[in-house]
Amino acid sequence: LLCILEQCGLQTEGILRVSGSAARLKNLRQELDRSCSTFDWSAVRQVDAAGLLKLFIRELPTPLLTHTHMSTFHAVLSVSSVVHQLQVLQLLLLLLPEANRDTLRALLVFLHKVVSHQDQNRMSLWNVSMVMAPNLFVHCNRGNKPSITKQREEMEKAVGGAHLIRLMIKNQDLLWTVPTFLLSQLRQMNLASIQKPFNLSRTTSRLLRKKNKNDRNQLTELCEGVIRVHAPLNTKVSMAIQLDEQTTAKDITSRFQPEISPASQHLYEVGGNICARRLHPDCCLLDVYRVNPHCDWLIKP
């Protein structure tokens, strides 16, 4: 659904807001349930695809944000500052089941793209947030029709949910990283028990031990700001690299395998005060070096 909408629907005026035909949505839903793998998407109108997307999210057996954490999501806006609200969201997203988290991330990325085309589709950040809030924050009740009081409560939750969705769409690129304060706490905990050996996997330990035969002839002590990166699975097994303020993880991976997409290889910070951590491609390595100067640097899938 997201792929179809991104290909054909981002510039459609009123996308997500304009409702498709209820009868047509019902028929499309039944056809999808019968033959999802052979379904012909080319005949589906953009507003109907958007309607199916909202219907899918709204009628999930368990809410995308889960029953367990829904009340906590609602409470995020009661936190005083935006910075702390984002930190709470980062922690909440870490608690979601992986499938829920991945689906929510894909949805927020799509919604951000919708907003980026607001000059064509007339869907501002607030419009998108208001339209999507009832689908994410008001779980579908298949029982008796809710009372007027219950409907009013659900609408109030949806309005609060719209403010939260606006916050998540606007900051969706920050939500999927481990919060800095949590990372600092982990480093402090590891430093406190530094005398205990890290429980690295056999594969990681073996990769770190495997080095170029000529390593013994190479410099054993590196200058300040210089790291040695090991890539045992690559043609280039080891390389000393001088870091500067602009050096990122993807800069390093591209040096080792320029002929292969850097997305297939990742740079890991291993040992020192962190045990093992896969670095974000845009991570500034000099910052990591300063907080963990004794770690090893490893490239692997």
C-alpha positions as CSV (number, residue, x, y, z in Angstrom):
1,L,0.0,0.0,0.0
2,L,2.7,2.4,0.9
3,C,4.7,1.7,-2.3
4,I,1.6,2.3,-4.4
5,L,0.8,5.5,-2.7
6,E,4.4,6.8,-2.9
7,Q,4.4,6.0,-6.6
8,C,1.1,7.6,-7.6
9,G,-0.5,9.3,-4.7
10,L,1.8,11.8,-3.1
11,Q,0.6,14.7,-5.3
12,T,-3.1,13.7,-5.2
13,E,-5.1,16.6,-3.7
14,G,-6.6,15.6,-0.4
15,I,-4.8,12.2,-0.2
16,L,-5.6,10.5,3.1
17,R,-8.3,13.1,3.8
18,V,-10.7,12.4,0.9
19,S,-12.7,9.3,1.5
20,G,-13.1,6.6,-1.1
21,S,-16.4,4.8,-1.8
22,A,-17.3,2.6,1.2
23,A,-18.8,0.0,-1.1
24,R,-15.6,0.0,-3.3
25,L,-13.4,-0.3,-0.2
26,K,-15.4,-3.2,1.0
27,N,-15.0,-5.0,-2.3
28,L,-11.3,-4.2,-2.5
29,R,-10.7,-5.5,1.0
30,Q,-12.5,-8.8,0.2
31,E,-10.5,-9.2,-3.0
32,L,-7.2,-8.5,-1.2
33,D,-8.1,-11.1,1.5
34,R,-8.8,-13.7,-1.2
35,S,-5.8,-13.1,-3.5
36,C,-3.2,-10.7,-2.0
37,S,-0.3,-12.1,-4.1
38,T,-2.1,-11.7,-7.4
39,F,-4.0,-8.5,-6.7
40,D,-4.0,-6.0,-9.5
41,W,-3.0,-2.7,-7.9
42,S,-3.0,-0.8,-11.2
43,A,-6.8,-0.5,-11.1
44,V,-7.0,0.9,-7.6
45,R,-7.6,4.7,-7.3
46,Q,-5.2,6.6,-5.0
47,V,-8.0,7.6,-2.6
48,D,-9.1,4.0,-2.3
49,A,-5.5,2.9,-1.6
50,A,-5.3,5.5,1.1
51,G,-8.6,4.3,2.5
52,L,-7.3,0.7,2.6
53,L,-4.2,1.9,4.5
54,K,-6.2,3.7,7.2
55,L,-8.6,0.7,7.4
56,F,-5.8,-1.7,7.8
57,I,-4.2,0.3,10.7
58,R,-7.5,1.0,12.4
59,E,-8.7,-2.6,12.4
60,L,-5.6,-4.4,13.4
61,P,-6.4,-7.0,16.1
62,T,-4.0,-5.2,18.4
63,P,-3.2,-1.5,18.0
64,L,0.0,-0.6,16.3
65,L,1.1,1.2,19.5
66,T,-0.1,-1.8,21.5
67,H,-2.6,-1.9,24.4
68,T,0.3,-2.1,26.9
69,H,1.8,1.2,25.9
70,M,-1.1,3.2,24.5
71,S,-1.8,5.1,27.8
72,T,1.9,6.0,28.0
73,F,1.9,7.4,24.4
74,H,-1.1,9.5,25.4
75,A,0.9,10.8,28.4
76,V,3.9,11.9,26.4
77,L,2.5,15.4,25.8
78,S,2.1,16.0,29.5
79,V,6.0,16.1,29.7
80,S,7.1,19.7,30.0
81,S,9.7,20.1,27.2
82,V,9.9,18.9,23.6
83,V,13.3,17.5,24.2
84,H,12.1,15.3,27.0
85,Q,9.0,14.3,25.0
86,L,11.3,13.1,22.2
87,Q,13.4,11.1,24.7
88,V,10.2,9.5,26.1
89,L,9.2,8.6,22.5
90,Q,12.6,7.1,21.8
91,L,12.3,4.8,24.8
92,L,8.7,3.9,24.1
93,L,9.6,2.9,20.5
94,L,12.4,0.7,21.9
95,L,9.7,-1.2,23.9
96,L,7.4,-1.9,20.9
97,P,7.5,-5.3,19.3
98,E,9.8,-5.3,16.3
99,A,7.0,-5.8,13.7
100,N,5.0,-2.9,15.3
101,R,8.1,-0.6,15.4
102,D,9.1,-1.4,11.8
103,T,5.5,-0.8,10.5
104,L,5.2,2.5,12.5
105,R,8.6,3.7,11.1
106,A,7.5,2.9,7.5
107,L,4.2,4.7,8.1
108,L,5.8,7.8,9.6
109,V,8.4,8.0,6.7
110,F,5.5,7.9,4.3
111,L,3.5,10.5,6.1
112,H,6.6,12.8,6.1
113,K,6.7,12.4,2.3
114,V,3.0,13.3,2.1
115,V,3.7,16.5,4.0
116,S,6.7,17.3,1.8
117,H,4.3,17.5,-1.2
118,Q,1.8,19.7,0.5
119,D,2.0,22.4,-2.2
120,Q,0.5,19.8,-4.6
121,N,-1.7,17.7,-2.3
122,R,-2.9,20.4,0.1
123,M,-2.1,18.2,3.1
124,S,-0.2,20.1,5.7
125,L,1.5,18.6,8.7
126,W,-1.5,19.3,10.9
127,N,-4.0,18.0,8.3
128,V,-2.1,14.7,8.0
129,S,-1.9,14.4,11.8
130,M,-5.6,15.0,12.3
131,V,-6.6,12.5,9.6
132,M,-4.3,9.7,10.9
133,A,-4.9,10.2,14.7
134,P,-8.2,8.3,14.9
135,N,-6.6,5.4,13.1
136,L,-3.7,5.1,15.4
137,F,-5.1,6.2,18.8
138,V,-8.8,5.0,18.7
139,H,-8.8,1.3,18.5
140,C,-11.7,-0.2,16.5
141,N,-14.4,-1.7,18.7
142,R,-16.3,-4.4,16.9
143,G,-18.9,-4.8,19.7
144,N,-21.8,-2.5,20.3
145,K,-21.9,1.0,19.1
146,P,-20.1,3.2,21.6
147,S,-22.1,5.7,23.6
148,I,-22.0,9.5,23.0
149,T,-19.8,9.9,26.0
150,K,-17.5,7.2,24.8
151,Q,-17.4,8.8,21.3
152,R,-16.5,12.2,22.9
153,E,-13.7,10.6,24.9
154,E,-12.3,8.9,21.8
155,M,-12.4,12.2,19.9
156,E,-10.5,14.0,22.7
157,K,-7.9,11.2,22.6
158,A,-7.7,11.6,18.8
159,V,-7.1,15.3,19.1
160,G,-4.3,14.7,21.6
161,G,-3.1,11.9,19.3
162,A,-2.9,14.4,16.4
163,H,-0.5,16.6,18.4
164,L,1.6,13.5,19.1
165,I,1.6,12.3,15.5
166,R,2.6,15.8,14.4
167,L,5.6,15.6,16.8
168,M,6.5,12.1,15.5
169,I,6.3,13.1,11.8
170,K,8.3,16.2,12.3
171,N,11.1,14.4,14.2
172,Q,10.8,10.9,12.6
173,D,14.5,10.9,11.7
174,L,15.4,11.1,15.4
175,L,13.0,8.6,16.9
176,W,14.8,5.4,15.8
177,T,18.1,6.0,17.5
178,V,19.2,5.0,21.0
179,P,19.0,8.2,23.2
180,T,22.3,9.7,24.0
181,F,21.6,9.7,27.7
182,L,20.9,6.0,27.7
183,L,24.0,5.3,25.7
184,S,26.0,7.3,28.3
185,Q,24.5,5.2,31.1
186,L,25.4,2.0,29.3
187,R,29.0,3.2,28.9
188,Q,29.3,4.1,32.6
189,M,27.9,0.7,33.6
190,N,30.4,-1.1,31.3
191,L,33.2,1.0,32.7
192,A,32.2,0.0,36.2
193,S,32.6,-3.7,35.3
194,I,35.4,-3.3,32.8
195,Q,37.4,-5.9,34.6
196,K,34.9,-8.5,33.5
197,P,35.4,-9.9,30.0
198,F,32.7,-8.8,27.5
199,N,30.5,-11.6,26.3
200,L,31.1,-11.2,22.6
201,S,29.7,-13.8,20.2
202,R,32.2,-16.3,18.8
203,T,31.9,-14.9,15.3
204,T,32.7,-11.3,16.5
205,S,35.6,-12.6,18.6
206,R,37.0,-14.6,15.7
207,L,36.7,-11.7,13.2
208,L,38.6,-9.4,15.6
209,R,41.4,-12.0,15.9
210,K,41.7,-12.5,12.2
211,K,44.1,-10.0,10.8
212,N,46.4,-9.4,7.9
213,K,49.6,-11.5,7.9
214,N,51.6,-8.3,7.7
215,D,49.9,-6.7,10.8
216,R,53.0,-7.4,12.9
217,N,55.0,-5.1,10.7
218,Q,52.4,-2.3,11.0
219,L,52.4,0.5,13.6
220,T,51.2,-0.9,16.9
221,E,50.5,2.5,18.4
222,L,48.4,4.9,16.5
223,C,48.6,8.7,16.7
224,E,45.8,10.7,18.3
225,G,42.6,10.6,16.2
226,V,43.8,7.7,14.1
227,I,41.9,4.4,14.2
228,R,42.6,1.0,12.7
229,V,39.5,-0.5,11.1
230,H,39.4,-4.3,10.5
231,A,37.3,-5.9,7.8
232,P,38.2,-9.6,7.8
233,L,35.6,-10.5,5.2
234,N,36.7,-7.9,2.7
235,T,39.6,-7.7,0.2
236,K,41.2,-5.0,2.3
237,V,41.6,-6.6,5.7
238,S,42.8,-3.6,7.7
239,M,43.3,0.1,7.3
240,A,44.5,3.0,9.5
241,I,42.3,6.1,9.1
242,Q,42.8,9.6,10.3
243,L,39.5,11.0,11.7
244,D,38.3,14.6,11.3
245,E,35.1,16.4,12.3
246,Q,33.4,15.3,9.1
247,T,34.3,11.6,9.0
248,T,31.2,9.4,9.2
249,A,30.7,5.6,9.4
250,K,29.5,5.5,5.8
251,D,32.8,7.2,4.7
252,I,34.7,4.3,6.2
253,T,32.6,1.5,4.8
254,S,32.8,3.0,1.3
255,R,36.7,3.0,1.5
256,F,36.7,-0.8,2.0
257,Q,34.1,-1.8,-0.6
258,P,33.5,1.0,-3.1
259,E,32.2,-1.6,-5.7
260,I,29.5,-2.8,-3.3
261,S,26.7,-0.8,-1.8
262,P,27.8,0.5,1.6
263,A,24.4,-0.4,2.9
264,S,25.4,-4.0,2.8
265,Q,28.3,-3.4,5.2
266,H,28.2,-1.7,8.7
267,L,30.8,-0.3,11.0
268,Y,30.7,-1.6,14.5
269,E,32.2,-0.1,17.7
270,V,33.4,-3.1,19.7
271,G,34.8,-3.3,23.2
272,G,36.1,-0.5,25.4
273,N,33.0,0.7,27.2
274,I,30.2,-0.4,24.9
275,C,30.5,-4.2,24.3
276,A,29.3,-4.0,20.7
277,R,27.3,-1.4,18.8
278,R,26.4,-1.0,15.1
279,L,27.0,2.7,14.2
280,H,24.5,4.8,12.2
281,P,25.9,5.5,8.7
282,D,25.8,9.3,9.5
283,C,27.4,8.9,12.9
284,C,30.4,11.2,13.5
285,L,33.3,8.9,14.3
286,L,35.4,11.5,16.1
287,D,32.6,11.8,18.7
288,V,32.6,8.0,19.2
289,Y,36.4,8.0,19.4
290,R,36.4,10.6,22.1
291,V,34.0,8.7,24.4
292,N,35.5,5.3,23.7
293,P,39.1,5.6,22.6
294,H,40.0,2.0,23.4
295,C,37.4,0.3,21.3
296,D,38.1,-1.9,18.2
297,W,36.5,-0.9,14.8
298,L,35.0,-3.7,12.8
299,I,33.3,-3.8,9.4
300,K,30.9,-6.7,8.8
301,P,27.3,-7.2,7.4
